[in-house]
Structure formats: C-alpha cells, structure tokens
Amino acid sequence: MVNQTIVAVATPPGFGGVGIVRVSGSLVSDIAAGILGRLPPARCANLATFRDARGELLDQGIALYFPGPASFTGEDILELQGHGGPVVLDLLVQRCLELGARPARPGEFSERAFLNGKIDLARAEAIADLIESSTALAARLAGRSLHGVFSRQIDDLIERLVRMRTFLEATLDFPDDELGLSGDQGISDDLRAIIAQTQDLIGAARQGQVIREGLAVVIAGPPNAGKSSLLNALSGQDAAIVTPIPGTTRDLLKLDIQVDGLPIRIVDTAGLRHSEDVVEREGVRRARAQLDQADLVLWVYDAAEGPDALTRESLPSGIPVTRIRNKIDRLKVLPAITQVETGSEIALSATTGAGLDLLRSHLKAFAGLGALPEGAFVARRRHLDALRRGLGYLESAHHALTETSASELVAEDLLQAQHAFGEITGRFTSEDLLGRIFSTFCIGK
C-alpha cells in the first residue's frame, strides 16, 4: 500500500565512509522521534545521535527531513546518513522496522514518486538508467531523460493528437455544420506533420536505446580468417588465442568494449565449416545460434583467398552483414571501405591495425552515432515498441482520411496512437507494467 511507511538502505552494499538509510511515509515523524528524539528542521543538515529502543547509541551522523509533498516521493522523507558499515546500517533499518516501517521493494521510492505525480514513467526509468550507465555518453543522455527531454517530446505529440481528436469529435457530433473531412487539406497536413515528428522521434529513440544497451556484434567467417585477431585488436587485449592452426576457436568468446562511448558486446565464434570433430561441430552450432541474435555480423575472410560462398549462404537472412577483408598487409593493399552487393566491405589488417579506424567509424555510423542532436536522450526497447505502434496507428489514420474521409475511423486510430504514446510517460499504463519496470530498480531507489 502506498500509505505504508517504507525503509531501505540507499547506498551500495559493503563498507564505506558513509551509509544512508532512507524512510518515506506517514510514520516519518514517529520514527524520527524514536531514533533522534525529535523531528529535525526541514531541509537542514542536522548532526544527530541515532539511538535504539533502550536509548543506547547506534551511530552518530547527519539527519535530513523533507516534508511532503515537496519531496522526491511526494511523502515525508527522513534520511539518516551514518557510517557505512553493514552492521550499523542494518541496526538502523531494524530500528525503523520496530517503529512501524516495512522494507521497501526494489524501486519503490521511485514508484511512489511516479504515483504521486512527482515524475513521469520515462523520467523514473531514466533514474535507473543513470545509475546503471556503462559509459559517460549513456550517463549524459540518461541525465537528459531525467530532466524531461524525452517526456516533453512525447507530451507535445500527445497534445497535438488531442487537438486533432477534438476537431474530429466535433465532426461526429455536428455532421451538418460543414465540418466534414472531405477535402480538408489542413487536417491531412497536420497528420503528416505528426507522422514525420514520430518518425524522427523513433530515430532518436533507437539511438538512445543503442547507447543504453549497446550493439551486439558477432565476428564470423571461415577458419583461420583472423577473427580472433580482430577481436583482440578491437578490445586492445589478448583475449583470444591466436594460432595459424585452423579451428583454434571452439567456443564463444564474449567481450564488452567501448568505441568512443558506444558500448559493444562483441562475440568471437568458431570458424564456420563442415567438420567431423564433435567439439568443433558444437562450436559451429553455437556460432550459428549467436548469429541469429546479432545486431550486426562482421564476416571476416582472408584477403588472399576471397569471400567464401558457403559461409555467406549460411548467414541468417535479415541480419546486416559487413564484410571484413582481413590480412591486407600481406598483399600490400591500402585500407578502404567500399560498398558491395551485401552492404559494406572494409579492407584492413587486424595484425598491424591498418584500417581499424575505418571499422570503428563504421560501427558508430551503423549505430547512428554521428553528431548527436541537442535533444538526444536515452531510451528503452519498450519506448521504441510504443512509438512504432503509435506510428502504425497514425499511418492507418492517414489512410482512412485520404481513402474514406471517415471521421470515426480516423478518430479511433488517433485515440489508439495517443494511448500508445501515453504508455511511455505513464498516462496510460497497467499495474503489471509498473511492476515489471520498478522491479528492475535497485532497493533504496
């Protein structure tokens, strides 16, 4: 229940100089009196002694009181900032439980902030994204989302849809007042503008999702093509064993790397070929399974031998492929990137490093990481799904408008688009969705 008082340690587990216990709810004043002897002045850092039920010293630190509704959760909040030892913090939490609080669920403080109208759902998710950021770029974009950059764009879309629906509802309520849609170029232009705005937002959200989650890049190709050497060169470490013996790599090797702030999960796989060796066959099977999950396949081949048709045919359809013409140092060929029938081909040498800069630039371009616009933000898969569903309804509405001029069909599609966009900020949502989202947060946030 939202009216229950909750408590949790808000700092990471382990030992540290400072540890924070956070309390939120209607019993904050009683808990403060039970531990501190009084309720501290609002929004002032107060040196205080923390005591147990018998009045014995637990710790000494800083007490902060934030009365609701002008607090993070919208409720009364008490923060006890003591020494960062797990035993001390556990004793403080136990004392809060004795005084009527209950343990907070993961993300419950942020959930209450959302339910009490302090933040919308996209901004709440940005809190977790900021905490979990793996790169400086992801942290900056999560900060933008936390400050409402993404939410304001969604709110603007919804506001435009509401205005259009208002007009359409009038055509249904007053059909004889010449408000019909037939030939109404203004409505058509407005709808096309909203569709274009949504398409731009989808592009920005995809960039934000890639920056948050990273690219899944799989290195594939025939044996002894230099796949493991390429992995080592991109990661800057000797992560994979490299020998002139074909079939050295038998299992998957996964590494997380960064390319100018772009997180990449790169996977080295066994060489794709027919083999009677049981272990190598299993490695090939795992390699093929990994290909199906890739955002991009780097198909590596020896420049002296040329592309292998069998390997090319074995790649899954629908997965983008960049050909890597490796070992150009042996042929004295210059690094280059060209367009071929399957996409891009990069001539490089994983051994000397020649052409690796072209590959890094290619990976960033594939992820859409050019010069990020001022309005860039971090996004999640569910945001992209909602935007794409909303775009589908908008396109359906435009078709109904141009083909049938049926106000009721257009209005219904616009309503469904509004609901899809509203899922992003939480205007239209379900308890099940909220439970899934906030359960991924850390306890105490």
C-alpha positions in Angstrom: 0.0 0.0 0.0 1.2 3.5 -0.9 0.3 4.8 2.6 2.6 2.4 4.4 6.0 3.7 5.5 8.9 2.1 3.9 12.6 1.9 4.7 15.8 0.8 2.9 19.5 1.3 2.7 20.1 3.7 -0.2 23.8 3.1 -0.5 25.5 0.1 -2.1 26.2 -3.0 0.0 29.6 -3.3 1.6 31.9 -1.0 3.6 32.2 2.7 3.0 32.7 6.1 4.7 29.0 6.9 4.6 25.9 4.9 4.6 22.3 6.2 4.1 19.1 4.8 5.4 16.0 6.3 3.7 12.5 6.3 5.1 9.3 7.5 3.3 5.7 7.6 4.5 3.3 8.9 7.2 5.3 7.5 10.1 8.4 9.5 9.4 7.8 11.9 12.4 7.3 9.0 14.8 10.4 7.2 13.5 12.4 10.4 13.8 11.3 10.8 17.4 12.1 7.2 18.2 15.7 7.3 16.8 16.7 11.0 17.1 14.4 12.2 19.9 12.8 14.8 17.7 11.8 15.6 14.2 14.6 17.6 12.6 14.0 21.0 11.0 13.0 20.7 7.3 15.7 20.7 4.7 18.6 21.3 7.1 21.6 19.0 7.7 21.4 18.2 11.4 24.2 16.5 13.4 22.3 13.8 15.4 22.8 10.8 17.6 20.9 7.6 16.4 19.6 5.5 19.3 17.9 2.2 19.8 14.8 1.3 21.8 16.7 1.4 25.1 18.3 4.7 24.3 21.7 3.3 23.6 24.0 4.7 20.9 23.7 3.2 17.5 25.7 5.8 15.5 26.2 9.5 15.0 25.7 11.2 11.7 23.5 13.6 9.7 19.7 13.6 9.7 17.7 15.2 6.9 14.0 15.7 6.8 12.0 16.5 3.7 8.3 17.1 4.4 5.9 16.1 1.6 4.6 16.9 -0.9 7.8 18.9 -1.7 10.0 15.8 -1.6 11.2 13.1 -4.0 8.4 10.7 -3.3 5.8 13.4 -2.5 5.6 12.0 1.1 7.5 12.8 4.2 11.1 11.5 3.9 13.8 11.0 6.5 17.4 10.3 5.6 19.8 9.0 8.2 23.4 9.4 7.0 25.7 7.4 9.2 28.9 5.4 8.9 28.9 3.0 6.0 29.2 -0.4 7.8 26.6 -3.1 7.0 26.0 -3.9 10.7 25.4 -0.3 11.6 23.0 0.2 8.7 21.2 -3.0 9.5 20.7 -1.9 13.1 19.2 1.4 11.9 16.9 -0.4 9.5 15.8 -2.8 12.2 15.0 0.2 14.5 12.8 1.7 11.7 11.0 -1.6 11.3 10.4 -1.7 15.1 8.8 1.8 14.8 6.3 0.7 12.1 8.1 0.8 8.8 8.4 -2.1 6.4 11.2 -3.0 4.0 10.9 -1.2 0.6 10.6 -3.2 -2.5 13.1 -2.6 -5.4 12.4 0.8 -6.9 9.5 1.6 -4.5 10.7 5.1 -3.7 10.8 5.9 -7.4 7.5 4.2 -7.9 5.9 6.4 -5.2 7.4 9.4 -6.9 5.6 8.4 -10.1 2.3 7.5 -8.4 2.3 10.8 -6.6 2.9 12.8 -9.7 6.4 13.9 -9.0 7.9 12.3 -12.1 6.5 10.5 -15.1 7.4 7.0 -16.0 10.1 7.8 -18.6 11.9 10.0 -16.1 11.6 7.3 -13.4 13.2 4.8 -15.8 15.9 7.4 -16.5 16.9 7.3 -12.8 17.7 3.6 -13.1 19.4 4.1 -16.5 21.6 6.9 -15.0 22.7 4.6 -12.1 23.4 1.7 -14.4 25.1 3.7 -17.2 28.2 1.9 -18.5 29.6 4.8 -20.4 29.9 8.6 -19.9 27.7 9.2 -23.0 24.9 6.9 -21.7 25.1 8.8 -18.4 24.7 12.1 -20.1 21.8 11.0 -22.2 20.1 9.4 -19.1 20.5 12.8 -17.4 18.7 14.5 -20.3 15.9 12.0 -20.0 15.7 12.5 -16.2 15.3 16.3 -16.8 12.4 15.6 -19.2 13.9 15.9 -22.7 12.2 12.7 -23.9 9.0 13.3 -21.9 8.5 16.8 -23.3 8.6 15.5 -26.8 6.1 12.8 -26.0 3.8 15.3 -24.3 4.0 17.5 -27.4 2.9 14.6 -29.6 0.0 13.8 -27.3 -1.1 17.4 -27.1 -1.2 17.6 -30.9 -3.2 14.4 -31.1 -5.7 15.7 -28.5 -6.2 18.9 -30.5 -6.8 16.9 -33.7 -9.2 14.5 -31.9 -11.1 17.4 -30.5 -11.8 18.7 -34.1 -12.7 15.2 -35.3 -15.1 14.6 -32.4 -16.8 17.9 -33.5 -17.3 16.5 -37.0 -19.0 13.5 -35.4 -21.2 15.5 -33.1 -22.2 18.1 -35.6 -22.2 16.4 -39.0 -24.5 19.1 -40.6 -22.2 22.0 -39.7 -19.8 21.5 -42.7 -17.0 20.2 -40.5 -16.6 17.1 -42.6 -13.1 15.8 -43.5 -13.6 15.5 -47.3 -11.1 17.7 -48.9 -9.8 19.2 -45.7 -6.1 19.8 -46.5 -5.4 21.2 -43.1 -6.2 18.0 -41.2 -4.2 16.0 -43.7 -1.2 18.3 -43.4 -1.3 18.2 -39.6 -1.5 14.4 -39.6 1.5 14.1 -42.0 3.5 16.5 -39.7 2.7 14.3 -36.7 3.8 11.2 -38.6 7.1 12.9 -39.5 7.6 14.0 -35.9 7.0 10.5 -34.7 9.4 9.1 -37.3 12.1 11.5 -36.1 11.4 10.5 -32.5 11.8 6.8 -33.4 15.2 7.5 -34.9 16.3 9.4 -31.8 14.9 6.7 -29.5 16.8 4.0 -31.5 20.0 5.9 -31.0 19.2 6.2 -27.3 18.5 2.5 -27.0 21.8 1.6 -28.7 23.7 3.9 -26.4 22.0 2.4 -23.4 22.1 -1.3 -24.3 25.0 -1.3 -26.8 25.4 -3.2 -30.1 25.5 -7.0 -30.3 28.3 -7.6 -32.9 29.2 -11.1 -33.9 32.5 -11.9 -35.7 32.0 -14.8 -38.1 33.7 -16.4 -41.1 35.7 -19.4 -42.2 38.5 -20.8 -40.1 41.9 -19.0 -39.9 40.5 -15.8 -41.4 41.7 -13.7 -38.4 38.5 -13.5 -36.4 40.2 -13.8 -33.1 42.9 -11.4 -34.1 40.2 -8.8 -35.0 38.6 -9.4 -31.5 42.0 -8.7 -29.9 42.6 -5.7 -32.0 39.2 -4.1 -31.2 39.4 -4.9 -27.5 43.0 -3.9 -27.1 43.9 -7.1 -25.2 45.0 -10.6 -25.9 41.6 -12.1 -25.1 41.5 -14.8 -27.7 44.2 -17.4 -28.5 45.6 -16.8 -32.0 47.5 -19.6 -33.9 48.0 -20.4 -37.6 46.1 -23.7 -37.0 42.5 -23.6 -38.4 39.8 -24.3 -35.9 41.6 -22.8 -32.8 38.4 -21.2 -31.6 36.0 -23.9 -30.5 33.6 -21.9 -28.2 32.1 -18.4 -28.0 34.2 -15.6 -26.5 32.3 -12.5 -25.5 33.8 -9.2 -24.6 32.3 -5.8 -23.7 34.2 -2.9 -25.3 33.6 0.8 -26.0 34.1 2.7 -29.2 34.0 6.4 -28.4 31.3 5.9 -25.9 29.3 3.3 -27.8 29.0 0.1 -25.8 29.5 -3.1 -27.8 29.1 -6.7 -26.8 31.4 -8.4 -29.3 31.4 -12.2 -29.8 34.1 -14.2 -31.4 32.9 -17.5 -32.9 34.2 -20.8 -34.2 35.0 -20.9 -37.9 32.0 -21.9 -40.0 32.8 -25.1 -41.9 31.8 -28.7 -42.1 33.7 -30.8 -39.6 33.6 -34.4 -38.3 35.1 -33.3 -35.0 32.4 -33.4 -32.3 33.8 -30.4 -30.3 34.2 -28.3 -33.4 30.7 -29.1 -34.6 29.3 -28.0 -31.3 31.3 -24.7 -31.6 29.8 -24.2 -35.1 26.3 -24.8 -33.8 26.8 -22.2 -31.1 28.2 -19.8 -33.6 25.1 -20.1 -35.8 22.8 -19.6 -32.8 24.7 -16.5 -31.9 24.3 -15.1 -35.4 20.5 -15.0 -35.0 20.8 -12.7 -32.0 23.3 -10.2 -33.6 22.6 -6.6 -34.5 25.5 -6.8 -36.9 27.7 -9.5 -38.3 31.3 -8.9 -39.2 32.1 -11.6 -41.7 35.9 -11.9 -41.8 37.8 -13.5 -44.7 41.4 -13.7 -45.8 42.1 -11.1 -48.5 44.3 -13.6 -50.3 41.6 -16.2 -50.6 38.5 -14.1 -51.2 34.9 -14.5 -49.9 33.7 -18.0 -49.1 30.3 -18.6 -50.8 29.3 -21.4 -48.4 29.9 -19.1 -45.4 27.9 -16.3 -47.0 25.0 -18.6 -47.7 25.0 -19.9 -44.1 24.4 -16.4 -42.6 20.8 -15.7 -41.4 18.6 -13.6 -43.5 17.6 -10.2 -42.2 20.8 -9.6 -40.2 23.1 -6.8 -41.5 26.5 -8.0 -42.6 29.7 -6.1 -43.0 32.5 -7.9 -44.9 35.9 -7.7 -43.4 38.7 -8.2 -46.0 41.4 -9.1 -43.5 45.2 -9.6 -43.8 45.7 -6.8 -46.4 49.3 -6.3 -45.1 50.3 -9.5 -46.9 49.1 -8.1 -50.2 50.3 -4.6 -49.6 46.7 -3.3 -50.1 45.6 0.0 -48.6 42.8 0.2 -46.0 39.5 1.1 -47.6 35.8 0.9 -47.1 33.6 0.2 -50.2 30.0 -0.8 -51.0 29.4 -4.3 -52.2 26.2 -6.3 -53.0 25.7 -7.3 -49.4 26.5 -3.9 -47.8 29.8 -2.5 -46.7 33.2 -4.1 -47.1 36.3 -2.9 -45.1 39.8 -3.8 -46.1 42.0 -3.9 -43.0 44.7 -5.8 -41.2 43.9 -6.9 -37.7 47.6 -7.7 -37.1 49.0 -4.3 -38.0 45.9 -2.2 -37.1 45.7 -0.7 -40.5 42.0 0.1 -41.3 40.7 -0.4 -37.7 39.8 3.3 -37.6 37.5 2.7 -40.6 35.8 -0.2 -38.8 35.3 1.9 -35.6 33.8 4.7 -37.6 31.6 2.2 -39.4 30.3 0.7 -36.2 29.4 4.2 -34.9 27.7 5.1 -38.1 25.8 1.8 -38.1 24.5 2.6 -34.6 23.5 6.1 -35.8 26.1 7.8 -33.6 27.1 10.8 -35.7 26.8 14.2 -34.1 24.1 13.6 -31.5 21.4 16.4 -31.6 20.8 18.6 -28.6 17.5 16.7 -27.9 19.1 13.3 -27.8 18.0 11.1 -24.9 18.3 7.5 -23.6 15.5 5.1 -24.4 14.4 1.5 -23.8 13.0 -1.2 -26.0 9.5 -0.7 -24.6 9.7 3.0 -25.7 10.6 2.0 -29.2 7.8 -0.5 -29.3 5.2 2.1 -28.1 6.5 4.6 -30.7 6.3 2.1 -33.5 2.8 1.0 -32.5 1.7 4.7 -32.4 3.2 5.3 -35.8 1.3 2.3 -37.2 -2.0 3.8 -35.9 -1.1 7.3 -37.3 -0.4 5.8 -40.8 -3.7 3.9 -40.6 -5.5 7.1 -39.7 -3.9 8.9 -42.7 -5.0 6.1 -44.9 -8.6 6.3 -43.6 -8.5 10.1 -44.0 -7.3 10.1 -47.6 -9.3 7.0 -48.8 -12.6 7.2 -46.9 -12.8 10.5 -45.1 -14.4 8.6 -42.3 -14.1 10.7 -39.2 -14.9 7.9 -36.8 -12.1 5.6 -38.2 -9.6 8.4 -38.1 -10.6 9.4 -34.6 -10.3 5.8 -33.3 -6.8 5.4 -34.8 -5.7 8.7 -33.3 -7.0 7.6 -29.9 -5.0 4.3 -30.1 -1.9 6.3 -31.1 -2.4 8.6 -28.1 -2.7 5.5 -25.8 0.5 4.0 -27.2 2.4 7.3 -26.7 0.9 7.6 -23.2 2.4 4.3 -22.2 5.8 5.8 -22.4 5.2 8.5 -19.8 2.6 6.5 -17.8 -0.5 8.4 -18.8 -2.0 5.0 -19.8 -0.4 2.1 -18.1 -1.2 -1.0 -16.0 -0.1 -2.3 -12.6 1.6 -5.2 -14.3 3.7 -3.0 -16.5 4.6 -0.8 -13.4 5.6 -4.0 -11.5 7.9 -5.1 -14.3 9.6 -1.8 -14.6 10.2 -0.9 -11.0 11.2 -4.5 -10.1 14.4 -3.9 -12.1 15.5 -0.9 -9.9 17.9 -1.3 -7.0 16.5 -1.3 -3.5 16.5 2.1 -1.9 15.8 4.0 -5.1 
